[in-house]
Amino acid sequence: MIVVTGSTGRVGGLVARRLERQGHPMRLLVRDAGRAPRVASAEVVVAEYGNPQALAHALHEGDRVFMVSLWVGGDVRLDLHRSFVAAAAKARVAQVVYLSFVNAGPRAIFSHAREHGATEEMLRDSGVPWTSIRNSMYADDIPGWFDPDGVAREPGEDRRMSFSFRPELADVIAAALTQPGHADTIYNITTPQSVSLQKLADIATRVTGDRYSYDPISDAEWIERWKAQGRPDWALEAGLTSYEAMRQGEFDVVTDDYEKVTGRKPATIAEIIAALVDEMPLTVARRA
């Protein structure tokens, strides 16, 4: 059986839909059964990462499991991940496919990448065959990098980052769950190029025909803006460390892993923006 966590979210939901189209039976692990997607041939089980008893009923010997990383920071995330990995090992699942982040590891500057690295180490030590699917910043969120007036006001200066398109992550996750040969492997699923924020604005301008630009701000200005939005401390730490990581080149990762796994070329940043053009802020403003 294939077990999918996070099916109420964007990546997990895409994974479930791909497996459904391929005819694979699934068990969806959710926190709220009322939010579970309607997926043919899928069993829905309520089980949280921090509940070993529920996980003991949800994970069975021989299962192949997609483990989504939880959207919370610090020790809370790591404790919950540790609980899930321990339950998977106890159940003797056949494989865990984990959603991680580029350059995950103990020396990463980006706080989430350090936590992903710690989770990969848990999997490595568990004895369970595992696969890590590492993503960079989500390409689907490119419209949100720009304010309503079409300006990206962020730190980062002229340093570069790649992106990861959620549908392509789902393609690779589904392949790792259903095809042999992916155990104990790390894949970095990225766009075929990395860009600075100025270059991102230039591409958006060229693709949409609207004027997008980049106006760099300081870390202090970024913190002030996000504090005003009521963001928790762990999210502020993640944001600040992400920009420092970007300045140090941690996000400048480009690979051909998507093509290696699927046999297809990944979408370019321009192609992704074209697909998302209706969500770009100047398009939205023009239609308002």
C-alpha positions as CSV (number, residue, x, y, z in Angstrom):
1,M,0.0,0.0,0.0
2,I,1.1,3.6,-0.7
3,V,0.6,5.9,2.2
4,V,0.4,9.7,1.5
5,T,0.7,12.3,4.3
6,G,-0.1,15.9,3.6
7,S,-2.9,15.2,1.0
8,T,-4.8,18.2,2.2
9,G,-1.8,20.4,1.2
10,R,-0.5,21.3,-2.2
11,V,2.3,18.9,-2.8
12,G,0.6,16.0,-1.0
13,G,-2.6,16.6,-2.9
14,L,-0.8,16.6,-6.2
15,V,0.9,13.3,-5.3
16,A,-2.4,11.7,-4.4
17,R,-3.9,12.8,-7.7
18,R,-1.0,11.4,-9.7
19,L,-1.2,8.1,-7.9
20,E,-5.0,8.0,-8.4
21,R,-4.6,8.5,-12.2
22,Q,-2.0,5.6,-12.2
23,G,-4.5,3.4,-10.4
24,H,-2.6,2.9,-7.2
25,P,-4.6,2.2,-4.0
26,M,-3.7,4.6,-1.2
27,R,-4.0,5.3,2.5
28,L,-4.3,9.0,3.2
29,L,-3.0,10.0,6.6
30,V,-4.7,13.3,7.7
31,R,-5.3,15.2,10.9
32,D,-8.9,16.1,9.9
33,A,-10.9,13.5,7.9
34,G,-13.3,16.2,6.8
35,R,-10.6,17.9,4.8
36,A,-9.3,14.8,3.1
37,P,-9.5,15.0,-0.7
38,R,-11.9,12.6,-2.5
39,V,-9.6,10.2,-4.1
40,A,-10.7,6.9,-5.7
41,S,-9.6,3.8,-4.0
42,A,-8.1,5.7,-1.1
43,E,-8.6,4.8,2.6
44,V,-8.6,7.8,4.9
45,V,-7.0,7.4,8.4
46,V,-6.7,10.1,11.0
47,A,-3.2,10.1,12.5
48,E,-0.9,12.9,13.6
49,Y,2.9,12.7,13.6
50,G,3.0,13.1,17.4
51,N,0.5,10.2,18.1
52,P,2.4,6.9,18.1
53,Q,-0.8,4.9,18.9
54,A,-2.6,6.3,15.8
55,L,0.5,5.9,13.7
56,A,0.7,2.2,14.7
57,H,-2.7,1.7,13.2
58,A,-2.0,3.8,10.1
59,L,1.4,2.4,9.1
60,H,1.8,-1.3,8.1
61,E,4.6,-3.5,7.2
62,G,5.6,-3.2,3.5
63,D,4.0,0.3,3.1
64,R,5.6,2.8,0.9
65,V,5.2,6.2,2.5
66,F,5.3,9.8,1.4
67,M,6.3,11.9,4.4
68,V,5.6,15.6,4.0
69,S,7.7,17.9,6.2
70,L,5.6,19.8,8.7
71,W,5.2,23.6,8.4
72,V,6.5,24.5,11.9
73,G,9.9,25.4,13.1
74,G,12.6,24.3,15.5
75,D,12.4,21.5,18.1
76,V,8.6,21.2,17.6
77,R,9.1,20.1,14.0
78,L,12.0,17.8,14.8
79,D,10.1,16.1,17.7
80,L,7.1,15.4,15.5
81,H,9.3,14.1,12.6
82,R,11.2,11.9,15.1
83,S,7.9,10.4,16.2
84,F,6.8,9.7,12.7
85,V,10.2,8.1,11.6
86,A,10.2,5.9,14.8
87,A,6.7,4.7,14.0
88,A,7.6,4.0,10.4
89,A,10.6,2.0,11.5
90,K,8.6,0.1,14.1
91,A,6.0,-0.8,11.5
92,R,8.7,-2.0,9.1
93,V,7.5,0.1,6.2
94,A,9.3,-0.7,2.9
95,Q,10.3,2.9,2.1
96,V,9.9,6.5,3.2
97,V,10.0,9.3,0.6
98,Y,10.6,12.6,2.4
99,L,10.1,16.2,1.1
100,S,13.3,18.1,2.0
101,F,15.1,21.2,0.9
102,V,18.3,21.9,-1.1
103,N,21.5,21.9,0.8
104,A,19.9,20.3,3.8
105,G,22.4,19.5,6.5
106,P,23.8,20.6,9.9
107,R,25.9,23.4,8.4
108,A,23.1,25.0,6.5
109,I,22.4,28.7,7.1
110,F,18.7,28.4,6.4
111,S,17.0,27.2,9.6
112,H,14.6,24.9,7.7
113,A,17.4,23.3,5.8
114,R,19.1,22.4,9.1
115,E,15.9,20.8,10.3
116,H,15.4,19.0,7.0
117,G,19.0,17.7,7.3
118,A,18.3,16.5,10.9
119,T,15.2,14.7,9.6
120,E,17.3,13.0,6.8
121,E,19.7,11.9,9.5
122,M,16.8,10.4,11.5
123,L,15.8,8.4,8.4
124,R,19.4,7.4,7.7
125,D,19.7,6.0,11.2
126,S,16.3,4.4,11.2
127,G,17.2,1.5,9.0
128,V,14.2,2.2,6.7
129,P,15.0,2.6,3.0
130,W,14.4,6.2,2.2
131,T,14.5,8.8,-0.6
132,S,14.9,12.5,-0.1
133,I,13.2,14.9,-2.6
134,R,14.8,18.3,-2.1
135,N,13.1,21.4,-3.4
136,S,14.2,25.0,-3.6
137,M,11.8,27.9,-3.2
138,Y,8.4,27.0,-4.7
139,A,8.0,28.3,-8.3
140,D,4.2,28.3,-7.9
141,D,4.7,31.2,-5.3
142,I,6.5,33.5,-7.7
143,P,3.5,35.9,-8.0
144,G,3.8,36.4,-4.2
145,W,7.3,37.7,-4.5
146,F,5.9,40.9,-6.0
147,D,3.8,43.5,-4.2
148,P,0.5,44.6,-5.8
149,D,2.4,47.3,-7.7
150,G,4.7,44.8,-9.4
151,V,7.8,45.4,-7.2
152,A,9.7,42.7,-5.3
153,R,10.8,44.4,-2.1
154,E,13.1,41.8,-0.5
155,P,16.7,41.4,0.8
156,G,19.0,39.2,-1.3
157,E,20.7,41.7,-3.5
158,D,22.2,40.2,-6.7
159,R,22.5,36.6,-5.4
160,R,20.8,33.8,-7.2
161,M,18.3,31.0,-6.4
162,S,16.5,28.3,-8.3
163,F,12.9,27.3,-7.9
164,S,10.9,24.1,-7.7
165,F,7.6,23.6,-9.4
166,R,5.2,21.7,-7.2
167,P,3.7,19.6,-10.1
168,E,7.2,18.4,-10.9
169,L,8.0,17.6,-7.3
170,A,4.8,15.4,-7.3
171,D,6.0,13.7,-10.5
172,V,9.2,12.6,-8.9
173,I,7.6,11.7,-5.6
174,A,5.1,9.5,-7.4
175,A,7.9,7.9,-9.4
176,A,10.0,7.2,-6.2
177,L,7.0,5.6,-4.5
178,T,6.0,3.3,-7.4
179,Q,9.2,2.5,-9.3
180,P,12.3,0.5,-8.2
181,G,15.7,2.0,-7.9
182,H,15.1,5.1,-5.8
183,A,16.0,3.9,-2.3
184,D,18.8,5.7,-0.4
185,T,18.9,8.5,-3.0
186,I,18.7,12.3,-2.8
187,Y,17.1,14.2,-5.7
188,N,17.3,18.0,-6.1
189,I,14.3,19.0,-8.2
190,T,14.9,22.5,-9.6
191,T,14.2,24.8,-12.5
192,P,16.9,24.5,-15.2
193,Q,18.3,27.9,-14.2
194,S,18.8,30.1,-11.1
195,V,18.2,33.8,-11.0
196,S,18.6,36.9,-9.0
197,L,15.4,38.8,-7.9
198,Q,16.2,41.4,-10.6
199,K,16.5,38.7,-13.2
200,L,13.2,37.3,-12.0
201,A,11.6,40.7,-12.4
202,D,13.1,40.9,-15.9
203,I,11.6,37.5,-16.9
204,A,8.2,38.4,-15.5
205,T,8.3,41.7,-17.5
206,R,9.2,39.9,-20.7
207,V,6.6,37.1,-20.3
208,T,3.7,39.2,-19.1
209,G,4.3,42.5,-20.9
210,D,3.8,44.3,-17.6
211,R,6.5,46.2,-15.8
212,Y,8.0,44.2,-12.9
213,S,11.0,45.4,-10.9
214,Y,13.2,44.7,-7.8
215,D,13.8,47.2,-5.0
216,P,16.2,45.6,-2.5
217,I,15.5,46.3,1.2
218,S,17.5,45.6,4.4
219,D,17.0,42.7,6.7
220,A,15.7,45.1,9.4
221,E,13.0,46.5,7.0
222,W,12.0,42.9,6.1
223,I,11.7,42.0,9.8
224,E,9.6,45.1,10.6
225,R,7.2,44.3,7.8
226,W,6.7,40.6,8.8
227,K,6.4,41.4,12.5
228,A,3.6,43.8,11.6
229,Q,1.8,40.8,10.0
230,G,2.0,38.9,13.2
231,R,4.4,36.2,12.0
232,P,5.7,33.8,14.7
233,D,9.3,33.9,15.9
234,W,10.2,30.7,14.1
235,A,8.9,32.1,10.8
236,L,10.9,35.3,11.3
237,E,14.1,33.2,11.9
238,A,13.4,31.1,8.9
239,G,12.9,34.2,6.7
240,L,16.1,36.0,7.9
241,T,18.2,32.9,7.6
242,S,16.8,32.2,4.1
243,Y,18.1,35.6,2.8
244,E,21.5,35.1,4.4
245,A,21.5,31.6,2.9
246,M,20.7,33.1,-0.5
247,R,23.5,35.6,-0.1
248,Q,25.9,32.8,0.7
249,G,24.8,30.8,-2.4
250,E,22.9,28.0,-0.7
251,F,19.9,28.3,-3.0
252,D,21.9,28.5,-6.2
253,V,21.3,24.8,-7.0
254,V,20.5,23.6,-10.5
255,T,20.4,19.9,-11.4
256,D,19.0,17.6,-14.1
257,D,17.5,15.2,-11.6
258,Y,13.9,15.8,-12.8
259,E,14.9,14.7,-16.3
260,K,16.8,11.7,-14.9
261,V,13.8,10.5,-13.1
262,T,11.0,11.3,-15.5
263,G,12.7,11.6,-18.9
264,R,11.2,15.0,-19.4
265,K,12.7,18.5,-19.3
266,P,11.7,20.7,-16.3
267,A,9.7,23.8,-17.0
268,T,11.7,27.0,-17.2
269,I,11.0,30.0,-15.0
270,A,9.6,31.8,-18.0
271,E,7.2,28.9,-18.8
272,I,6.1,28.7,-15.2
273,I,5.3,32.5,-15.0
274,A,3.4,32.1,-18.3
275,A,1.3,29.4,-16.7
276,L,0.7,31.6,-13.6
277,V,0.1,34.8,-15.5
278,D,-3.5,35.2,-14.2
279,E,-2.0,35.2,-10.6
280,M,0.6,37.8,-11.3
281,P,-0.2,40.9,-9.3
282,L,-0.3,43.4,-12.2
283,T,-2.7,41.0,-14.1
284,V,-4.9,40.8,-11.0
285,A,-4.8,44.6,-10.6
286,R,-5.8,45.2,-14.2
287,R,-8.8,42.9,-13.9
288,A,-10.0,44.4,-10.6
